[in-house]
Structures are given as C-alpha cells and as structure tokens.
Amino acid sequence: MKAPAKLLALSAFSTSVVGVVACWYIVSRYEQAFEATTNGESYSLVVERFGTPSVIELPGQEFSRYASKGCIEPCSVRAWWEHPVLRGIEAWSVEFNEKNQVIHTVHWVSP
C-alpha cells in the first residue's frame, strides 16, 4: 500500500474510533445521570448532570417518538436525551412538576 493510501486508511480508522468513543462517552454519561436522578431533584441539577436535553416536551405538545402518552398533569415539562446515534431507538426522559422537581424518569428502548 502506498503512503497516501495508508494515511487515508489510518485517518478513516482513527475518525471511526473517535466517533465510537465519543458516542460511548455520551451514552455512559446519560446512563450515570439517569441512575443518579431521584424524585424531588431540581431541573437545573438534572440538566447539569445530563447536559442540554435533545427535546423539551410540554403538555399538549406530545413527542411521540418513544412514549404513547404525552406529558400530562402533574407533569409540566418532560426533558428528553436521545441516544446520539440510535435516535428513535433509545432515549432517557425525566418529567418535572410545576415546581421544576423530578416526578418520573424512564429509559426508553424501542424493540
């Protein structure tokens, strides 16, 4: 294999490895944040753990990619963190009440 072809192959391989590691890191962070989240915690603390949500769902604005029911009382906002590669397959959601306190968490995985 000539030097430019080797360099191109090495670059493609390196880019793939970096992508896999970055995805693994994000998913690992979501899993750890999800496990650490408990009822009564504040919205700001949850976002600090997870990072910026992929989607914010409000009552009457159903995000039906994963859930069969929208955010309904006592839920006043549902925050979603989607898998960085498997969007539509896996996500983590946290519901908050009108006081911005956690009331429900779900790890969604599509069959």
Gaussian input, Z-matrix of N, CA and C with variables (Angstrom, degrees):
# hf/3-21g

backbone

0 1
 N
 C     1     B1
 C     2     B2     1     A1
 N     3     B3     2     A2     1     D1
 C     4     B4     3     A3     2     D2
 C     5     B5     4     A4     3     D3
 N     6     B6     5     A5     4     D4
 C     7     B7     6     A6     5     D5
 C     8     B8     7     A7     6     D6
 N     9     B9     8     A8     7     D7
 C    10    B10     9     A9     8     D8
 C    11    B11    10    A10     9     D9
 N    12    B12    11    A11    10    D10
 C    13    B13    12    A12    11    D11
 C    14    B14    13    A13    12    D12
 N    15    B15    14    A14    13    D13
 C    16    B16    15    A15    14    D14
 C    17    B17    16    A16    15    D15
 N    18    B18    17    A17    16    D16
 C    19    B19    18    A18    17    D17
 C    20    B20    19    A19    18    D18
 N    21    B21    20    A20    19    D19
 C    22    B22    21    A21    20    D20
 C    23    B23    22    A22    21    D21
 N    24    B24    23    A23    22    D22
 C    25    B25    24    A24    23    D23
 C    26    B26    25    A25    24    D24
 N    27    B27    26    A26    25    D25
 C    28    B28    27    A27    26    D26
 C    29    B29    28    A28    27    D27
 N    30    B30    29    A29    28    D28
 C    31    B31    30    A30    29    D29
 C    32    B32    31    A31    30    D30
 N    33    B33    32    A32    31    D31
 C    34    B34    33    A33    32    D32
 C    35    B35    34    A34    33    D33
 N    36    B36    35    A35    34    D34
 C    37    B37    36    A36    35    D35
 C    38    B38    37    A37    36    D36
 N    39    B39    38    A38    37    D37
 C    40    B40    39    A39    38    D38
 C    41    B41    40    A40    39    D39
 N    42    B42    41    A41    40    D40
 C    43    B43    42    A42    41    D41
 C    44    B44    43    A43    42    D42
 N    45    B45    44    A44    43    D43
 C    46    B46    45    A45    44    D44
 C    47    B47    46    A46    45    D45
 N    48    B48    47    A47    46    D46
 C    49    B49    48    A48    47    D47
 C    50    B50    49    A49    48    D48
 N    51    B51    50    A50    49    D49
 C    52    B52    51    A51    50    D50
 C    53    B53    52    A52    51    D51
 N    54    B54    53    A53    52    D52
 C    55    B55    54    A54    53    D53
 C    56    B56    55    A55    54    D54
 N    57    B57    56    A56    55    D55
 C    58    B58    57    A57    56    D56
 C    59    B59    58    A58    57    D57
 N    60    B60    59    A59    58    D58
 C    61    B61    60    A60    59    D59
 C    62    B62    61    A61    60    D60
 N    63    B63    62    A62    61    D61
 C    64    B64    63    A63    62    D62
 C    65    B65    64    A64    63    D63
 N    66    B66    65    A65    64    D64
 C    67    B67    66    A66    65    D65
 C    68    B68    67    A67    66    D66
 N    69    B69    68    A68    67    D67
 C    70    B70    69    A69    68    D68
 C    71    B71    70    A70    69    D69
 N    72    B72    71    A71    70    D70
 C    73    B73    72    A72    71    D71
 C    74    B74    73    A73    72    D72
 N    75    B75    74    A74    73    D73
 C    76    B76    75    A75    74    D74
 C    77    B77    76    A76    75    D75
 N    78    B78    77    A77    76    D76
 C    79    B79    78    A78    77    D77
 C    80    B80    79    A79    78    D78
 N    81    B81    80    A80    79    D79
 C    82    B82    81    A81    80    D80
 C    83    B83    82    A82    81    D81
 N    84    B84    83    A83    82    D82
 C    85    B85    84    A84    83    D83
 C    86    B86    85    A85    84    D84
 N    87    B87    86    A86    85    D85
 C    88    B88    87    A87    86    D86
 C    89    B89    88    A88    87    D87
 N    90    B90    89    A89    88    D88
 C    91    B91    90    A90    89    D89
 C    92    B92    91    A91    90    D90
 N    93    B93    92    A92    91    D91
 C    94    B94    93    A93    92    D92
 C    95    B95    94    A94    93    D93
 N    96    B96    95    A95    94    D94
 C    97    B97    96    A96    95    D95
 C    98    B98    97    A97    96    D96
 N    99    B99    98    A98    97    D97
 C   100   B100    99    A99    98    D98
 C   101   B101   100   A100    99    D99
 N   102   B102   101   A101   100   D100
 C   103   B103   102   A102   101   D101
 C   104   B104   103   A103   102   D102
 N   105   B105   104   A104   103   D103
 C   106   B106   105   A105   104   D104
 C   107   B107   106   A106   105   D105
 N   108   B108   107   A107   106   D106
 C   109   B109   108   A108   107   D107
 C   110   B110   109   A109   108   D108
 N   111   B111   110   A110   109   D109
 C   112   B112   111   A111   110   D110
 C   113   B113   112   A112   111   D111
 N   114   B114   113   A113   112   D112
 C   115   B115   114   A114   113   D113
 C   116   B116   115   A115   114   D114
 N   117   B117   116   A116   115   D115
 C   118   B118   117   A117   116   D116
 C   119   B119   118   A118   117   D117
 N   120   B120   119   A119   118   D118
 C   121   B121   120   A120   119   D119
 C   122   B122   121   A121   120   D120
 N   123   B123   122   A122   121   D121
 C   124   B124   123   A123   122   D122
 C   125   B125   124   A124   123   D123
 N   126   B126   125   A125   124   D124
 C   127   B127   126   A126   125   D125
 C   128   B128   127   A127   126   D126
 N   129   B129   128   A128   127   D127
 C   130   B130   129   A129   128   D128
 C   131   B131   130   A130   129   D129
 N   132   B132   131   A131   130   D130
 C   133   B133   132   A132   131   D131
 C   134   B134   133   A133   132   D132
 N   135   B135   134   A134   133   D133
 C   136   B136   135   A135   134   D134
 C   137   B137   136   A136   135   D135
 N   138   B138   137   A137   136   D136
 C   139   B139   138   A138   137   D137
 C   140   B140   139   A139   138   D138
 N   141   B141   140   A140   139   D139
 C   142   B142   141   A141   140   D140
 C   143   B143   142   A142   141   D141
 N   144   B144   143   A143   142   D142
 C   145   B145   144   A144   143   D143
 C   146   B146   145   A145   144   D144
 N   147   B147   146   A146   145   D145
 C   148   B148   147   A147   146   D146
 C   149   B149   148   A148   147   D147
 N   150   B150   149   A149   148   D148
 C   151   B151   150   A150   149   D149
 C   152   B152   151   A151   150   D150
 N   153   B153   152   A152   151   D151
 C   154   B154   153   A153   152   D152
 C   155   B155   154   A154   153   D153
 N   156   B156   155   A155   154   D154
 C   157   B157   156   A156   155   D155
 C   158   B158   157   A157   156   D156
 N   159   B159   158   A158   157   D157
 C   160   B160   159   A159   158   D158
 C   161   B161   160   A160   159   D159
 N   162   B162   161   A161   160   D160
 C   163   B163   162   A162   161   D161
 C   164   B164   163   A163   162   D162
 N   165   B165   164   A164   163   D163
 C   166   B166   165   A165   164   D164
 C   167   B167   166   A166   165   D165
 N   168   B168   167   A167   166   D166
 C   169   B169   168   A168   167   D167
 C   170   B170   169   A169   168   D168
 N   171   B171   170   A170   169   D169
 C   172   B172   171   A171   170   D170
 C   173   B173   172   A172   171   D171
 N   174   B174   173   A173   172   D172
 C   175   B175   174   A174   173   D173
 C   176   B176   175   A175   174   D174
 N   177   B177   176   A176   175   D175
 C   178   B178   177   A177   176   D176
 C   179   B179   178   A178   177   D177
 N   180   B180   179   A179   178   D178
 C   181   B181   180   A180   179   D179
 C   182   B182   181   A181   180   D180
 N   183   B183   182   A182   181   D181
 C   184   B184   183   A183   182   D182
 C   185   B185   184   A184   183   D183
 N   186   B186   185   A185   184   D184
 C   187   B187   186   A186   185   D185
 C   188   B188   187   A187   186   D186
 N   189   B189   188   A188   187   D187
 C   190   B190   189   A189   188   D188
 C   191   B191   190   A190   189   D189
 N   192   B192   191   A191   190   D190
 C   193   B193   192   A192   191   D191
 C   194   B194   193   A193   192   D192
 N   195   B195   194   A194   193   D193
 C   196   B196   195   A195   194   D194
 C   197   B197   196   A196   195   D195
 N   198   B198   197   A197   196   D196
 C   199   B199   198   A198   197   D197
 C   200   B200   199   A199   198   D198
 N   201   B201   200   A200   199   D199
 C   202   B202   201   A201   200   D200
 C   203   B203   202   A202   201   D201
 N   204   B204   203   A203   202   D202
 C   205   B205   204   A204   203   D203
 C   206   B206   205   A205   204   D204
 N   207   B207   206   A206   205   D205
 C   208   B208   207   A207   206   D206
 C   209   B209   208   A208   207   D207
 N   210   B210   209   A209   208   D208
 C   211   B211   210   A210   209   D209
 C   212   B212   211   A211   210   D210
 N   213   B213   212   A212   211   D211
 C   214   B214   213   A213   212   D212
 C   215   B215   214   A214   213   D213
 N   216   B216   215   A215   214   D214
 C   217   B217   216   A216   215   D215
 C   218   B218   217   A217   216   D216
 N   219   B219   218   A218   217   D217
 C   220   B220   219   A219   218   D218
 C   221   B221   220   A220   219   D219
 N   222   B222   221   A221   220   D220
 C   223   B223   222   A222   221   D221
 C   224   B224   223   A223   222   D222
 N   225   B225   224   A224   223   D223
 C   226   B226   225   A225   224   D224
 C   227   B227   226   A226   225   D225
 N   228   B228   227   A227   226   D226
 C   229   B229   228   A228   227   D227
 C   230   B230   229   A229   228   D228
 N   231   B231   230   A230   229   D229
 C   232   B232   231   A231   230   D230
 C   233   B233   232   A232   231   D231
 N   234   B234   233   A233   232   D232
 C   235   B235   234   A234   233   D233
 C   236   B236   235   A235   234   D234
 N   237   B237   236   A236   235   D235
 C   238   B238   237   A237   236   D236
 C   239   B239   238   A238   237   D237
 N   240   B240   239   A239   238   D238
 C   241   B241   240   A240   239   D239
 C   242   B242   241   A241   240   D240
 N   243   B243   242   A242   241   D241
 C   244   B244   243   A243   242   D242
 C   245   B245   244   A244   243   D243
 N   246   B246   245   A245   244   D244
 C   247   B247   246   A246   245   D245
 C   248   B248   247   A247   246   D246
 N   249   B249   248   A248   247   D247
 C   250   B250   249   A249   248   D248
 C   251   B251   250   A250   249   D249
 N   252   B252   251   A251   250   D250
 C   253   B253   252   A252   251   D251
 C   254   B254   253   A253   252   D252
 N   255   B255   254   A254   253   D253
 C   256   B256   255   A255   254   D254
 C   257   B257   256   A256   255   D255
 N   258   B258   257   A257   256   D256
 C   259   B259   258   A258   257   D257
 C   260   B260   259   A259   258   D258
 N   261   B261   260   A260   259   D259
 C   262   B262   261   A261   260   D260
 C   263   B263   262   A262   261   D261
 N   264   B264   263   A263   262   D262
 C   265   B265   264   A264   263   D263
 C   266   B266   265   A265   264   D264
 N   267   B267   266   A266   265   D265
 C   268   B268   267   A267   266   D266
 C   269   B269   268   A268   267   D267
 N   270   B270   269   A269   268   D268
 C   271   B271   270   A270   269   D269
 C   272   B272   271   A271   270   D270
 N   273   B273   272   A272   271   D271
 C   274   B274   273   A273   272   D272
 C   275   B275   274   A274   273   D273
 N   276   B276   275   A275   274   D274
 C   277   B277   276   A276   275   D275
 C   278   B278   277   A277   276   D276
 N   279   B279   278   A278   277   D277
 C   280   B280   279   A279   278   D278
 C   281   B281   280   A280   279   D279
 N   282   B282   281   A281   280   D280
 C   283   B283   282   A282   281   D281
 C   284   B284   283   A283   282   D282
 N   285   B285   284   A284   283   D283
 C   286   B286   285   A285   284   D284
 C   287   B287   286   A286   285   D285
 N   288   B288   287   A287   286   D286
 C   289   B289   288   A288   287   D287
 C   290   B290   289   A289   288   D288
 N   291   B291   290   A290   289   D289
 C   292   B292   291   A291   290   D290
 C   293   B293   292   A292   291   D291
 N   294   B294   293   A293   292   D292
 C   295   B295   294   A294   293   D293
 C   296   B296   295   A295   294   D294
 N   297   B297   296   A296   295   D295
 C   298   B298   297   A297   296   D296
 C   299   B299   298   A298   297   D297
 N   300   B300   299   A299   298   D298
 C   301   B301   300   A300   299   D299
 C   302   B302   301   A301   300   D300
 N   303   B303   302   A302   301   D301
 C   304   B304   303   A303   302   D302
 C   305   B305   304   A304   303   D303
 N   306   B306   305   A305   304   D304
 C   307   B307   306   A306   305   D305
 C   308   B308   307   A307   306   D306
 N   309   B309   308   A308   307   D307
 C   310   B310   309   A309   308   D308
 C   311   B311   310   A310   309   D309
 N   312   B312   311   A311   310   D310
 C   313   B313   312   A312   311   D311
 C   314   B314   313   A313   312   D312
 N   315   B315   314   A314   313   D313
 C   316   B316   315   A315   314   D314
 C   317   B317   316   A316   315   D315
 N   318   B318   317   A317   316   D316
 C   319   B319   318   A318   317   D317
 C   320   B320   319   A319   318   D318
 N   321   B321   320   A320   319   D319
 C   322   B322   321   A321   320   D320
 C   323   B323   322   A322   321   D321
 N   324   B324   323   A323   322   D322
 C   325   B325   324   A324   323   D323
 C   326   B326   325   A325   324   D324
 N   327   B327   326   A326   325   D325
 C   328   B328   327   A327   326   D326
 C   329   B329   328   A328   327   D327
 N   330   B330   329   A329   328   D328
 C   331   B331   330   A330   329   D329
 C   332   B332   331   A331   330   D330

   B1=1.4492
   B2=1.5312
   B3=1.3065
   B4=1.4571
   B5=1.5237
   B6=1.3191
   B7=1.4680
   B8=1.5284
   B9=1.3522
   B10=1.4703
   B11=1.5341
   B12=1.3327
   B13=1.4589
   B14=1.5255
   B15=1.3341
   B16=1.4700
   B17=1.5217
   B18=1.3126
   B19=1.4628
   B20=1.5275
   B21=1.3115
   B22=1.4574
   B23=1.5331
   B24=1.3264
   B25=1.4656
   B26=1.5277
   B27=1.3249
   B28=1.4627
   B29=1.5221
   B30=1.3178
   B31=1.4661
   B32=1.5258
   B33=1.3321
   B34=1.4667
   B35=1.5217
   B36=1.3160
   B37=1.4613
   B38=1.5293
   B39=1.3331
   B40=1.4693
   B41=1.5196
   B42=1.3283
   B43=1.4634
   B44=1.5225
   B45=1.3229
   B46=1.4692
   B47=1.5241
   B48=1.3153
   B49=1.4706
   B50=1.5290
   B51=1.3160
   B52=1.4695
   B53=1.5266
   B54=1.3263
   B55=1.4661
   B56=1.5165
   B57=1.3210
   B58=1.4688
   B59=1.5271
   B60=1.3083
   B61=1.4681
   B62=1.5295
   B63=1.3251
   B64=1.4727
   B65=1.5214
   B66=1.3228
   B67=1.4646
   B68=1.5226
   B69=1.3230
   B70=1.4657
   B71=1.5284
   B72=1.3265
   B73=1.4657
   B74=1.5309
   B75=1.3198
   B76=1.4690
   B77=1.5249
   B78=1.3161
   B79=1.4678
   B80=1.5254
   B81=1.3065
   B82=1.4649
   B83=1.5317
   B84=1.3202
   B85=1.4657
   B86=1.5254
   B87=1.3493
   B88=1.4615
   B89=1.5280
   B90=1.3226
   B91=1.4656
   B92=1.5290
   B93=1.3193
   B94=1.4652
   B95=1.5241
   B96=1.3245
   B97=1.4672
   B98=1.5237
   B99=1.3284
   B100=1.4574
   B101=1.5285
   B102=1.3151
   B103=1.4633
   B104=1.5313
   B105=1.3177
   B106=1.4635
   B107=1.5318
   B108=1.3202
   B109=1.4705
   B110=1.5200
   B111=1.3382
   B112=1.4657
   B113=1.5261
   B114=1.3283
   B115=1.4648
   B116=1.5233
   B117=1.3316
   B118=1.4591
   B119=1.5220
   B120=1.3397
   B121=1.4700
   B122=1.5283
   B123=1.3170
   B124=1.4598
   B125=1.5264
   B126=1.3276
   B127=1.4625
   B128=1.5237
   B129=1.3224
   B130=1.4690
   B131=1.5274
   B132=1.3217
   B133=1.4685
   B134=1.5290
   B135=1.3206
   B136=1.4633
   B137=1.5335
   B138=1.3243
   B139=1.4653
   B140=1.5258
   B141=1.3085
   B142=1.4676
   B143=1.5275
   B144=1.3399
   B145=1.4637
   B146=1.5285
   B147=1.3360
   B148=1.4644
   B149=1.5296
   B150=1.3033
   B151=1.4572
   B152=1.5278
   B153=1.3033
   B154=1.4631
   B155=1.5320
   B156=1.3403
   B157=1.4648
   B158=1.5291
   B159=1.3268
   B160=1.4649
   B161=1.5192
   B162=1.3388
   B163=1.4647
   B164=1.5189
   B165=1.3364
   B166=1.4657
   B167=1.5215
   B168=1.3216
   B169=1.4632
   B170=1.5249
   B171=1.3134
   B172=1.4611
   B173=1.5223
   B174=1.3357
   B175=1.4651
   B176=1.5312
   B177=1.3206
   B178=1.4586
   B179=1.5241
   B180=1.3307
   B181=1.4685
   B182=1.5294
   B183=1.3180
   B184=1.4641
   B185=1.5290
   B186=1.3233
   B187=1.4606
   B188=1.5170
   B189=1.3251
   B190=1.4664
   B191=1.5248
   B192=1.2981
   B193=1.4651
   B194=1.5290
   B195=1.3464
   B196=1.4658
   B197=1.5262
   B198=1.3080
   B199=1.4611
   B200=1.5238
   B201=1.3215
   B202=1.4627
   B203=1.5268
   B204=1.3334
   B205=1.4679
   B206=1.5144
   B207=1.3091
   B208=1.4519
   B209=1.5213
   B210=1.2882
   B211=1.4682
   B212=1.5346
   B213=1.3367
   B214=1.4653
   B215=1.5220
   B216=1.3375
   B217=1.4650
   B218=1.5199
   B219=1.3005
   B220=1.4536
   B221=1.5327
   B222=1.3397
   B223=1.4675
   B224=1.5301
   B225=1.3177
   B226=1.4610
   B227=1.5226
   B228=1.3291
   B229=1.4668
   B230=1.5297
   B231=1.3310
   B232=1.4641
   B233=1.5281
   B234=1.3250
   B235=1.4641
   B236=1.5244
   B237=1.3333
   B238=1.4658
   B239=1.5134
   B240=1.3306
   B241=1.4622
   B242=1.5176
   B243=1.3260
   B244=1.4609
   B245=1.5271
   B246=1.3189
   B247=1.4633
   B248=1.5332
   B249=1.3230
   B250=1.4669
   B251=1.5241
   B252=1.3202
   B253=1.4648
   B254=1.5251
   B255=1.3025
   B256=1.4637
   B257=1.5249
   B258=1.3161
   B259=1.4736
   B260=1.5204
   B261=1.3218
   B262=1.4482
   B263=1.5158
   B264=1.3215
   B265=1.4642
   B266=1.5282
   B267=1.3482
   B268=1.4616
   B269=1.5239
   B270=1.3415
   B271=1.4672
   B272=1.5249
   B273=1.3165
   B274=1.4581
   B275=1.5181
   B276=1.3439
   B277=1.4702
   B278=1.5199
   B279=1.3237
   B280=1.4630
   B281=1.5286
   B282=1.3297
   B283=1.4598
   B284=1.5237
   B285=1.3291
   B286=1.4583
   B287=1.5185
   B288=1.3335
   B289=1.4633
   B290=1.5284
   B291=1.3247
   B292=1.4728
   B293=1.5311
   B294=1.3352
   B295=1.4689
   B296=1.5279
   B297=1.3398
   B298=1.4702
   B299=1.5287
   B300=1.3325
   B301=1.4535
   B302=1.5274
   B303=1.3207
   B304=1.4612
   B305=1.5246
   B306=1.3484
   B307=1.4644
   B308=1.5258
   B309=1.3527
   B310=1.4619
   B311=1.5280
   B312=1.3308
   B313=1.4703
   B314=1.5296
   B315=1.3319
   B316=1.4685
   B317=1.5126
   B318=1.3362
   B319=1.4674
   B320=1.5151
   B321=1.3184
   B322=1.4673
   B323=1.5280
   B324=1.3196
   B325=1.4612
   B326=1.5230
   B327=1.3172
   B328=1.4623
   B329=1.5193
   B330=1.3175
   B331=1.4695
   B332=1.5209
   A1=108.07
   A2=116.31
   A3=120.95
   A4=110.13
   A5=115.76
   A6=121.92
   A7=112.98
   A8=122.14
   A9=120.41
   A10=112.16
   A11=117.33
   A12=120.22
   A13=110.77
   A14=116.39
   A15=120.36
   A16=110.47
   A17=116.13
   A18=121.07
   A19=110.76
   A20=117.13
   A21=121.41
   A22=110.53
   A23=116.89
   A24=120.92
   A25=111.16
   A26=116.28
   A27=120.57
   A28=111.15
   A29=117.41
   A30=121.38
   A31=110.97
   A32=117.16
   A33=120.91
   A34=110.70
   A35=116.44
   A36=120.72
   A37=110.73
   A38=116.91
   A39=121.71
   A40=111.24
   A41=116.46
   A42=120.65
   A43=110.43
   A44=116.65
   A45=120.55
   A46=111.36
   A47=116.37
   A48=120.86
   A49=110.46
   A50=117.32
   A51=121.04
   A52=110.06
   A53=117.85
   A54=121.31
   A55=112.39
   A56=116.41
   A57=120.70
   A58=110.52
   A59=117.48
   A60=121.32
   A61=110.21
   A62=117.46
   A63=120.50
   A64=110.70
   A65=117.48
   A66=121.54
   A67=110.12
   A68=116.95
   A69=121.14
   A70=110.35
   A71=117.21
   A72=121.22
   A73=110.99
   A74=116.83
   A75=120.40
   A76=110.25
   A77=117.43
   A78=120.85
   A79=110.57
   A80=117.23
   A81=121.50
   A82=110.45
   A83=116.48
   A84=120.69
   A85=110.49
   A86=117.61
   A87=120.74
   A88=111.03
   A89=117.61
   A90=120.85
   A91=111.41
   A92=116.98
   A93=120.46
   A94=111.17
   A95=116.85
   A96=120.82
   A97=110.12
   A98=116.32
   A99=120.94
   A100=110.76
   A101=116.82
   A102=121.09
   A103=111.82
   A104=117.53
   A105=121.65
   A106=112.71
   A107=117.62
   A108=121.28
   A109=111.09
   A110=115.14
   A111=120.64
   A112=110.29
   A113=115.13
   A114=120.14
   A115=110.82
   A116=115.02
   A117=121.15
   A118=113.65
   A119=117.70
   A120=119.52
   A121=110.47
   A122=115.57
   A123=121.23
   A124=112.05
   A125=114.82
   A126=121.73
   A127=110.26
   A128=117.26
   A129=120.30
   A130=111.98
   A131=117.56
   A132=120.62
   A133=110.66
   A134=116.93
   A135=121.08
   A136=110.29
   A137=117.12
   A138=120.73
   A139=110.61
   A140=117.23
   A141=120.08
   A142=110.57
   A143=116.59
   A144=121.50
   A145=112.58
   A146=115.74
   A147=121.41
   A148=113.01
   A149=116.67
   A150=120.94
   A151=108.49
   A152=116.51
   A153=121.71
   A154=110.31
   A155=117.42
   A156=119.79
   A157=112.20
   A158=115.74
   A159=121.38
   A160=110.38
   A161=115.73
   A162=122.42
   A163=108.48
   A164=115.84
   A165=122.36
   A166=106.85
   A167=116.29
   A168=121.46
   A169=109.39
   A170=115.80
   A171=122.17
   A172=109.05
   A173=118.39
   A174=119.88
   A175=109.57
   A176=115.87
   A177=120.45
   A178=114.13
   A179=117.69
   A180=121.97
   A181=108.36
   A182=115.31
   A183=121.00
   A184=112.54
   A185=114.71
   A186=122.81
   A187=105.79
   A188=117.05
   A189=121.36
   A190=114.22
   A191=118.22
   A192=119.44
   A193=111.12
   A194=117.43
   A195=121.60
   A196=112.06
   A197=117.01
   A198=121.65
   A199=111.53
   A200=115.94
   A201=120.23
   A202=111.53
   A203=116.74
   A204=121.96
   A205=108.63
   A206=115.37
   A207=120.28
   A208=111.90
   A209=115.01
   A210=123.12
   A211=107.92
   A212=116.09
   A213=120.59
   A214=109.22
   A215=116.56
   A216=121.11
   A217=111.37
   A218=115.95
   A219=131.40
   A220=114.53
   A221=118.01
   A222=121.01
   A223=110.15
   A224=116.53
   A225=119.88
   A226=111.27
   A227=116.70
   A228=121.61
   A229=108.18
   A230=115.55
   A231=121.07
   A232=106.82
   A233=115.50
   A234=121.27
   A235=108.90
   A236=115.61
   A237=122.42
   A238=110.72
   A239=115.51
   A240=122.25
   A241=105.93
   A242=116.54
   A243=121.14
   A244=111.32
   A245=115.00
   A246=121.48
   A247=107.27
   A248=118.38
   A249=120.23
   A250=114.54
   A251=118.48
   A252=121.37
   A253=110.93
   A254=117.21
   A255=122.35
   A256=112.06
   A257=117.04
   A258=120.34
   A259=108.89
   A260=115.19
   A261=119.96
   A262=112.66
   A263=117.36
   A264=122.48
   A265=111.05
   A266=116.89
   A267=120.29
   A268=110.44
   A269=114.87
   A270=120.59
   A271=109.59
   A272=114.87
   A273=123.06
   A274=106.49
   A275=117.31
   A276=119.48
   A277=110.18
   A278=114.03
   A279=121.45
   A280=106.86
   A281=116.26
   A282=121.85
   A283=109.53
   A284=114.58
   A285=121.99
   A286=109.44
   A287=116.37
   A288=121.21
   A289=109.61
   A290=116.06
   A291=121.05
   A292=112.84
   A293=117.96
   A294=121.89
   A295=111.75
   A296=116.88
   A297=123.47
   A298=112.72
   A299=115.93
   A300=122.24
   A301=109.03
   A302=116.53
   A303=121.61
   A304=109.76
   A305=115.50
   A306=119.98
   A307=112.50
   A308=117.19
   A309=118.71
   A310=109.65
   A311=116.79
   A312=121.46
   A313=108.52
   A314=115.58
   A315=120.74
   A316=109.85
   A317=115.25
   A318=122.17
   A319=105.85
   A320=117.00
   A321=123.26
   A322=109.73
   A323=116.56
   A324=121.74
   A325=107.44
   A326=115.91
   A327=120.60
   A328=109.43
   A329=116.01
   A330=118.98
   A331=112.45
   D1=133.81
   D2=-179.55
   D3=-73.96
   D4=158.45
   D5=-176.60
   D6=-55.67
   D7=-46.93
   D8=179.40
   D9=-61.98
   D10=-38.25
   D11=179.00
   D12=-67.12
   D13=-39.98
   D14=176.99
   D15=-62.33
   D16=-43.60
   D17=179.60
   D18=-62.95
   D19=-42.40
   D20=178.74
   D21=-64.27
   D22=-44.68
   D23=178.48
   D24=-62.71
   D25=-43.75
   D26=178.42
   D27=-63.71
   D28=-40.05
   D29=178.22
   D30=-63.69
   D31=-44.30
   D32=179.29
   D33=-63.77
   D34=-43.76
   D35=178.63
   D36=-62.26
   D37=-46.06
   D38=-179.31
   D39=-61.72
   D40=-41.84
   D41=178.85
   D42=-63.09
   D43=-41.18
   D44=178.24
   D45=-62.90
   D46=-44.36
   D47=179.64
   D48=-62.43
   D49=-44.56
   D50=178.92
   D51=-61.45
   D52=-41.12
   D53=178.52
   D54=-62.55
   D55=-44.21
   D56=179.33
   D57=-64.76
   D58=-43.23
   D59=-179.80
   D60=-65.11
   D61=-42.10
   D62=179.24
   D63=-63.35
   D64=-43.22
   D65=178.04
   D66=-62.74
   D67=-46.95
   D68=178.74
   D69=-57.71
   D70=-42.75
   D71=-179.36
   D72=-62.10
   D73=-46.12
   D74=-178.73
   D75=-63.65
   D76=-47.76
   D77=-179.56
   D78=-62.68
   D79=-40.89
   D80=178.04
   D81=-61.61
   D82=-42.49
   D83=178.39
   D84=-63.23
   D85=-43.07
   D86=177.52
   D87=-61.53
   D88=-43.76
   D89=-179.47
   D90=-63.50
   D91=-42.73
   D92=178.52
   D93=-66.45
   D94=-41.89
   D95=178.82
   D96=-63.53
   D97=-41.69
   D98=-179.69
   D99=-62.45
   D100=-45.91
   D101=179.84
   D102=-63.60
   D103=-31.41
   D104=-177.27
   D105=-83.67
   D106=-15.58
   D107=-175.03
   D108=-80.31
   D109=128.64
   D110=179.77
   D111=-128.35
   D112=157.57
   D113=178.51
   D114=-56.39
   D115=141.31
   D116=177.81
   D117=96.19
   D118=-14.89
   D119=-179.85
   D120=-72.07
   D121=156.49
   D122=-176.29
   D123=-81.30
   D124=156.00
   D125=176.71
   D126=-57.63
   D127=-44.46
   D128=-177.14
   D129=-63.07
   D130=-37.71
   D131=178.41
   D132=-66.47
   D133=-42.03
   D134=-179.95
   D135=-64.14
   D136=-44.27
   D137=178.96
   D138=-66.66
   D139=-34.52
   D140=175.65
   D141=-60.65
   D142=-39.41
   D143=-179.99
   D144=-72.20
   D145=-49.69
   D146=-174.07
   D147=-82.13
   D148=-36.07
   D149=-167.68
   D150=101.30
   D151=-176.56
   D152=-178.04
   D153=-63.98
   D154=130.96
   D155=179.44
   D156=-63.91
   D157=150.65
   D158=174.73
   D159=-70.54
   D160=-38.57
   D161=-176.78
   D162=-144.51
   D163=141.65
   D164=171.45
   D165=-113.03
   D166=122.52
   D167=-179.42
   D168=-108.47
   D169=129.44
   D170=176.99
   D171=-109.35
   D172=159.81
   D173=176.84
   D174=-55.35
   D175=137.06
   D176=-179.99
   D177=83.18
   D178=-3.60
   D179=177.93
   D180=-123.25
   D181=64.15
   D182=-172.79
   D183=-59.43
   D184=132.02
   D185=173.49
   D186=-104.36
   D187=93.18
   D188=-167.50
   D189=-94.07
   D190=16.53
   D191=178.62
   D192=-62.96
   D193=-30.95
   D194=-177.64
   D195=-122.54
   D196=-47.57
   D197=-172.25
   D198=-88.85
   D199=148.26
   D200=177.13
   D201=-88.73
   D202=-16.07
   D203=177.48
   D204=-125.66
   D205=144.86
   D206=177.21
   D207=-77.92
   D208=-177.15
   D209=176.92
   D210=-73.19
   D211=110.01
   D212=179.95
   D213=-124.12
   D214=156.79
   D215=-176.90
   D216=-47.32
   D217=137.22
   D218=10.88
   D219=-83.24
   D220=3.44
   D221=178.94
   D222=-69.40
   D223=128.48
   D224=175.42
   D225=-111.49
   D226=-15.59
   D227=174.00
   D228=-159.67
   D229=139.99
   D230=174.75
   D231=-122.08
   D232=123.44
   D233=178.59
   D234=-99.91
   D235=137.67
   D236=-178.25
   D237=-119.11
   D238=138.61
   D239=171.81
   D240=-123.51
   D241=110.74
   D242=-177.27
   D243=-91.29
   D244=149.54
   D245=175.30
   D246=-56.35
   D247=134.74
   D248=-174.93
   D249=-64.31
   D250=-23.73
   D251=-179.90
   D252=-113.57
   D253=-41.56
   D254=-174.89
   D255=-93.74
   D256=50.46
   D257=177.16
   D258=-60.99
   D259=135.96
   D260=-176.36
   D261=88.41
   D262=-8.07
   D263=-179.44
   D264=-111.95
   D265=-40.23
   D266=-176.15
   D267=-143.77
   D268=137.47
   D269=177.12
   D270=-157.76
   D271=163.26
   D272=176.24
   D273=-121.69
   D274=133.31
   D275=178.51
   D276=-127.25
   D277=148.30
   D278=177.18
   D279=-132.86
   D280=127.15
   D281=178.20
   D282=-100.01
   D283=143.35
   D284=-179.61
   D285=-125.39
   D286=148.70
   D287=176.01
   D288=-88.22
   D289=-173.17
   D290=-177.81
   D291=-65.92
   D292=-16.60
   D293=176.68
   D294=-92.90
   D295=9.39
   D296=-177.24
   D297=59.99
   D298=38.29
   D299=176.62
   D300=-110.57
   D301=142.37
   D302=178.91
   D303=-61.58
   D304=132.45
   D305=174.91
   D306=-123.95
   D307=-15.43
   D308=-177.96
   D309=-164.62
   D310=140.77
   D311=176.52
   D312=-130.46
   D313=145.94
   D314=177.69
   D315=-145.78
   D316=137.14
   D317=170.94
   D318=-102.21
   D319=114.82
   D320=-174.82
   D321=-99.18
   D322=129.31
   D323=174.38
   D324=-135.29
   D325=122.74
   D326=179.76
   D327=-81.13
   D328=139.77
   D329=-179.56
   D330=-67.18

